[in-house]
Amino acid sequence: MSSSPATPHLPGVRDSIAAVRTTYGYLLVPVLLAAMVFSAALATYPPPAMIHDAYAYNAAAFRLLETGVYAYGPGPAETTVTPNARVTPAHVFVLAGSLALSDTDGGFEAASRAARPVWQAVQFLFALATVLFVGLAGHELGGRLLGWIAGIAAALFLPFGWATSVALAESMGAMLAAAQMWLALRLVSPRRARSWRGALGLGIVSALAAMARPALIAWVVAPLVYAVIRRLESPRRLAMLAAVGALGFALVFAPWWARNALLLERFVPIRSDVVMVDGEYSSASTEAPPIVSPGQQLRFVGRALTTPWMPQLDVLWENRFHYDEERVDFAEYPERLLEPFLGWRQAWTYYQSLFVMAGLAGAVVLAKRSPRLLLVASLPVYVVAIHFSTQINDRYLFPAMPALLLLGSASLWAVWGSLSSRLRRGHAAVPLPRSP
């Protein structure tokens, strides 16, 4: 009796998984470290109240779930709101999904309290993924040592953990910006051929980043500009890669464009600050933006780059100086917490300032040996530039933190490599480590 043939297997897939585990498995250590560090940081303070933008996002999610209307604006009691496109939907969908898994029969506030553990758990995963992508980007730039340094630097950055405690899009935005940065570095690597799959992936992730934080929408052009300047491919092939990336971007945004065209009867490429009132479009903002001189704005940039965003501190400040009655409280948040949290901000301002200054120096010193550092540096430069004419603050610069941590880590990696080489060669002068 003949035996049945062995079930065919896929050695290529199995080998690929084993290769990924062998090459990148060490990055699970920074991710696990981040899980412990971020959990300890979140356990130190009660969850902050849901106010301002976080309240409005959650109200939009509640309205979407209860009425099927996607509209950002009035409070949750207003159910007859005309559909609008004031915010892109990624974060609202996360909150709506969290509410869908919770009991919403008790009204908006009860549903918000029930859904908080769900969306915070999701955002906690976003924070861990941010650490992973920073480590992957470091590995792409300089191998395992830089992957270690960048991953641990991100794992020890407590603001990534604290950001998960508020219903804002910053955690998702930082994660997607880090993923976008890693994919861009891979796409322009001189060590491997540029693939259609890589271009498509970058286009899709860039679109998702814009869906979370619309200001990030145009940075996807930076890798293409880098590839053109470095002459990584022929003009024709670069044009085809750009077209594939644009296709990936369009696949994500197409439902949003179609929805806006059907419901708003006009094309809204990203988002709109206008709403329909009595059949007429009018501005959603009734206040003129404050006039800020370029000198003042530059000072705001310096402060935002060196001061970490801490939502708990925002809520403590609001509780003392600008108490908002339209809110959802999750726990008592006494004013006595303000003073110790100011100490935390001082400590992490030193931490962030160290990486910013080291990163700026490294981008200049190491640019010749590792030109892709300029692509990493272009992300925080872009985020600052896109907000320069409107508003600069530490929260809006939060999605640029993965790039700033990577830049600072690259400088520490270069110094470590230089010192190690000097010790091995009897203090002979040697160049800084080279990465492609």
MODAFEN-V862694 format. One record per backbone hydrogen bond with DSSP energy under -1.0 kcal/mol. CO is the residue of the C=O (numbers start at 1). NH is the residue of the N-H. E is the energy in kcal/mol with one decimal. If there is no record, write none. Layout:
BEGIN
co=[CO | CO]
nh=[NH | NH]
e=[E | E]
END
This chain:
BEGIN
co=[10 | 11 | 12 | 13 | 14 | 15 | 16 | 17 | 18 | 19 | 20 | 21 | 24 | 25 | 26 | 27 | 28 | 29 | 30 | 31 | 32 | 33 | 34 | 35 | 36 | 37 | 38 | 39 | 50 | 51 | 52 | 53 | 54 | 55 | 56 | 57 | 58 | 59 | 60 | 61 | 62 | 63 | 64 | 70 | 75 | 77 | 85 | 89 | 90 | 91 | 92 | 93 | 94 | 95 | 96 | 97 | 99 | 104 | 107 | 108 | 109 | 110 | 111 | 112 | 115 | 116 | 117 | 118 | 119 | 120 | 121 | 122 | 123 | 124 | 125 | 126 | 127 | 128 | 129 | 130 | 131 | 132 | 133 | 134 | 135 | 136 | 137 | 138 | 139 | 143 | 144 | 145 | 146 | 147 | 148 | 149 | 150 | 151 | 152 | 156 | 157 | 158 | 158 | 159 | 161 | 162 | 163 | 166 | 169 | 170 | 171 | 172 | 173 | 174 | 175 | 176 | 177 | 178 | 179 | 180 | 181 | 182 | 183 | 184 | 186 | 195 | 196 | 197 | 198 | 199 | 200 | 201 | 202 | 203 | 204 | 205 | 206 | 207 | 208 | 209 | 211 | 213 | 214 | 216 | 218 | 219 | 221 | 222 | 223 | 224 | 225 | 226 | 227 | 234 | 235 | 236 | 237 | 238 | 239 | 240 | 241 | 242 | 243 | 244 | 245 | 246 | 247 | 248 | 249 | 250 | 253 | 254 | 255 | 256 | 257 | 258 | 259 | 260 | 273 | 275 | 277 | 280 | 282 | 293 | 294 | 295 | 296 | 297 | 298 | 299 | 300 | 301 | 302 | 303 | 310 | 311 | 312 | 313 | 314 | 315 | 316 | 317 | 318 | 325 | 328 | 334 | 335 | 337 | 338 | 339 | 340 | 341 | 342 | 343 | 344 | 345 | 346 | 347 | 348 | 349 | 350 | 351 | 352 | 353 | 354 | 355 | 356 | 357 | 358 | 359 | 360 | 361 | 362 | 366 | 370 | 371 | 372 | 373 | 374 | 376 | 377 | 378 | 379 | 380 | 381 | 382 | 383 | 387 | 393 | 395 | 397 | 398 | 400 | 401 | 402 | 403 | 404 | 405 | 406 | 407 | 408 | 409 | 410 | 411 | 412 | 413 | 414 | 415 | 416 | 417 | 418 | 419 | 420 | 421 | 422]
nh=[14 | 15 | 16 | 17 | 18 | 19 | 20 | 21 | 22 | 23 | 24 | 25 | 27 | 28 | 29 | 31 | 32 | 33 | 34 | 35 | 36 | 37 | 38 | 39 | 40 | 41 | 42 | 43 | 328 | 54 | 56 | 57 | 58 | 59 | 60 | 61 | 62 | 63 | 64 | 65 | 66 | 67 | 68 | 84 | 78 | 79 | 272 | 93 | 94 | 95 | 96 | 97 | 98 | 99 | 100 | 101 | 102 | 107 | 111 | 112 | 113 | 114 | 115 | 116 | 119 | 120 | 121 | 122 | 123 | 124 | 125 | 126 | 127 | 128 | 129 | 130 | 131 | 132 | 133 | 134 | 135 | 136 | 137 | 138 | 139 | 140 | 141 | 142 | 143 | 147 | 148 | 149 | 150 | 151 | 152 | 153 | 154 | 155 | 156 | 158 | 160 | 161 | 162 | 163 | 164 | 165 | 166 | 168 | 173 | 174 | 175 | 176 | 177 | 178 | 179 | 180 | 181 | 182 | 183 | 184 | 185 | 186 | 187 | 188 | 189 | 199 | 200 | 201 | 202 | 203 | 204 | 205 | 206 | 207 | 208 | 209 | 210 | 211 | 212 | 213 | 90 | 216 | 217 | 219 | 221 | 222 | 225 | 226 | 227 | 228 | 229 | 230 | 232 | 238 | 239 | 240 | 241 | 242 | 243 | 244 | 245 | 246 | 247 | 248 | 249 | 250 | 251 | 252 | 253 | 254 | 257 | 258 | 259 | 260 | 261 | 262 | 263 | 264 | 284 | 282 | 280 | 277 | 275 | 297 | 298 | 299 | 300 | 301 | 302 | 303 | 304 | 305 | 306 | 307 | 314 | 315 | 316 | 317 | 318 | 319 | 320 | 321 | 322 | 327 | 50 | 337 | 338 | 341 | 342 | 343 | 344 | 345 | 346 | 347 | 348 | 349 | 350 | 351 | 352 | 353 | 354 | 355 | 356 | 357 | 358 | 359 | 360 | 361 | 362 | 363 | 364 | 365 | 366 | 370 | 373 | 374 | 376 | 377 | 378 | 379 | 381 | 382 | 383 | 384 | 385 | 386 | 387 | 390 | 397 | 398 | 400 | 401 | 404 | 405 | 406 | 407 | 408 | 409 | 410 | 411 | 412 | 413 | 414 | 415 | 416 | 417 | 418 | 419 | 420 | 421 | 422 | 423 | 424 | 425 | 427]
e=[-2.4 | -3.1 | -2.0 | -2.4 | -2.3 | -2.4 | -2.4 | -2.5 | -2.4 | -2.6 | -3.1 | -1.6 | -2.0 | -2.0 | -1.6 | -1.6 | -2.7 | -2.6 | -2.6 | -2.1 | -1.9 | -2.9 | -3.2 | -1.5 | -2.2 | -2.3 | -2.4 | -1.9 | -1.5 | -1.3 | -2.4 | -2.8 | -2.2 | -2.4 | -2.3 | -2.1 | -2.6 | -2.6 | -2.3 | -2.1 | -2.5 | -2.8 | -1.3 | -1.4 | -1.6 | -1.1 | -2.8 | -2.5 | -1.6 | -2.2 | -2.6 | -2.6 | -1.9 | -2.4 | -2.3 | -1.1 | -1.6 | -1.3 | -2.4 | -2.7 | -2.1 | -2.1 | -2.2 | -1.2 | -2.1 | -2.4 | -1.7 | -2.1 | -2.4 | -2.2 | -1.8 | -1.7 | -2.1 | -2.1 | -2.5 | -2.0 | -1.8 | -2.1 | -2.7 | -2.3 | -2.3 | -2.6 | -2.4 | -2.2 | -2.5 | -2.3 | -1.8 | -2.8 | -2.3 | -2.2 | -3.0 | -2.6 | -2.8 | -2.4 | -2.6 | -2.5 | -2.1 | -2.1 | -1.9 | -1.4 | -1.8 | -1.0 | -2.4 | -2.2 | -1.4 | -1.9 | -1.1 | -2.0 | -2.7 | -2.9 | -2.0 | -2.5 | -2.3 | -2.2 | -2.4 | -2.7 | -2.2 | -2.2 | -2.6 | -2.3 | -2.3 | -2.1 | -2.3 | -1.7 | -1.2 | -1.9 | -2.7 | -2.6 | -2.2 | -2.1 | -2.3 | -2.7 | -2.4 | -1.8 | -2.2 | -2.5 | -2.0 | -2.1 | -1.4 | -3.4 | -1.0 | -2.4 | -1.9 | -1.0 | -1.8 | -1.9 | -2.4 | -2.6 | -2.5 | -2.2 | -2.6 | -2.6 | -2.1 | -2.6 | -2.2 | -2.0 | -2.6 | -2.6 | -1.9 | -2.1 | -2.5 | -2.5 | -2.0 | -2.2 | -2.2 | -2.7 | -2.3 | -1.2 | -2.0 | -2.4 | -2.6 | -2.8 | -2.6 | -2.3 | -2.4 | -2.3 | -2.7 | -2.0 | -3.5 | -2.5 | -1.7 | -3.5 | -2.4 | -2.5 | -2.2 | -1.7 | -2.2 | -2.1 | -2.3 | -2.3 | -2.7 | -2.5 | -1.3 | -1.7 | -1.6 | -2.2 | -2.4 | -2.5 | -2.5 | -2.8 | -1.5 | -2.9 | -2.0 | -1.3 | -3.0 | -1.6 | -2.5 | -1.8 | -1.9 | -1.3 | -1.7 | -2.4 | -1.9 | -2.2 | -2.6 | -1.7 | -1.8 | -1.8 | -2.7 | -2.7 | -2.3 | -1.8 | -2.4 | -2.8 | -2.5 | -2.3 | -2.4 | -2.2 | -2.8 | -2.5 | -1.3 | -2.8 | -2.9 | -2.9 | -2.2 | -1.9 | -1.8 | -2.8 | -1.5 | -1.3 | -1.7 | -2.5 | -2.5 | -2.4 | -2.6 | -2.9 | -1.1 | -1.2 | -1.2 | -1.2 | -1.5 | -1.9 | -2.0 | -2.8 | -1.9 | -2.4 | -2.3 | -2.3 | -2.2 | -1.6 | -2.0 | -2.7 | -2.2 | -2.4 | -2.6 | -2.5 | -2.3 | -2.6 | -2.6 | -2.1 | -2.1 | -2.2 | -2.2 | -1.9 | -5.2]
END
